[in-house]
């Protein structure tokens, strides 16, 4: 199976536009003052992003969409936490 680089590229671009790099999520997850739930969700999202990249050819569009939705929700929570 030949990977669909355009589809994967759009996912990567969208993910980074929403919440920046995976490292940023990991750094947020490691911040001691961040709520535990936020740390767990951010770390899980980073792990899911890496999993998708490793298995991009077999990833269905609904998984891309669900991950981008989760990224958007987590980014809003991070911004809310930082503004407190």
C-alpha positions as CSV (number, residue, x, y, z in Angstrom):
1,X,0.0,0.0,0.0
2,X,1.4,3.4,-1.0
3,X,1.0,6.1,1.6
4,X,-1.2,9.0,0.7
5,X,1.3,11.8,1.5
6,X,-1.1,14.6,0.7
7,X,-3.6,13.3,3.3
8,X,-1.0,12.7,5.9
9,X,0.6,16.1,5.2
10,X,-2.7,17.9,5.7
11,X,-3.1,16.1,9.0
12,X,0.4,17.0,10.2
13,X,-0.1,20.6,9.1
14,X,-3.5,20.9,10.8
15,X,-2.2,19.3,14.0
16,X,0.7,21.8,14.2
17,X,-1.5,24.7,13.4
18,X,-3.9,23.8,16.2
19,X,-1.5,23.1,19.0
20,X,2.1,23.4,17.9
21,X,4.6,20.7,18.3
22,X,4.2,17.4,20.1
23,X,7.1,18.5,22.4
24,X,4.9,21.5,23.5
25,X,2.2,19.0,24.6
26,X,4.8,17.0,26.5
27,X,6.2,20.1,28.2
28,X,2.7,21.1,29.2
29,X,2.0,17.6,30.5
30,X,5.1,17.8,32.6
31,X,4.3,21.2,34.1
32,X,3.8,20.6,37.8
33,X,1.1,23.2,38.2
34,X,-1.0,21.9,35.3
35,X,-4.1,19.9,36.3
36,X,-3.6,16.2,36.2
37,X,-6.4,15.6,33.7
38,X,-4.8,18.1,31.3
39,X,-1.4,16.5,31.7
40,X,-2.8,13.1,30.9
41,X,-4.8,14.3,27.9
42,X,-1.9,16.2,26.5
43,X,0.5,13.2,26.9
44,X,-2.1,10.9,25.4
45,X,-2.6,13.2,22.4
46,X,1.1,13.4,21.8
47,X,1.3,9.6,21.9
48,X,-1.7,9.3,19.6
49,X,-0.1,11.7,17.1
50,X,3.1,9.7,17.0
51,X,1.1,6.4,16.6
52,X,-0.8,7.9,13.6
53,X,2.5,9.0,12.0
54,X,4.0,5.5,12.4
55,X,0.8,3.9,10.9
56,X,-0.3,6.7,8.6
57,X,-1.0,4.5,5.6
58,X,-3.5,2.4,7.6
59,X,-5.1,5.3,9.5
60,X,-8.7,6.1,8.5
61,X,-9.9,9.6,8.0
62,X,-12.2,9.4,11.0
63,X,-9.1,8.8,13.2
64,X,-7.4,11.9,11.7
65,X,-10.6,13.9,12.4
66,X,-11.0,12.7,16.0
67,X,-7.4,13.4,16.8
68,X,-7.6,17.0,15.4
69,X,-10.8,17.5,17.4
70,X,-9.1,16.3,20.5
71,X,-6.1,18.6,19.7
72,X,-8.4,21.6,19.4
73,X,-10.1,20.8,22.7
74,X,-6.8,20.3,24.6
75,X,-5.4,23.5,23.1
76,X,-8.4,25.4,24.4
77,X,-7.9,23.8,27.9
78,X,-4.2,24.7,27.9
79,X,-5.0,28.3,27.0
80,X,-7.6,28.4,29.7
81,X,-5.2,27.0,32.3
82,X,-2.5,29.4,31.3
83,X,-4.8,32.4,31.6
84,X,-5.7,31.6,35.2
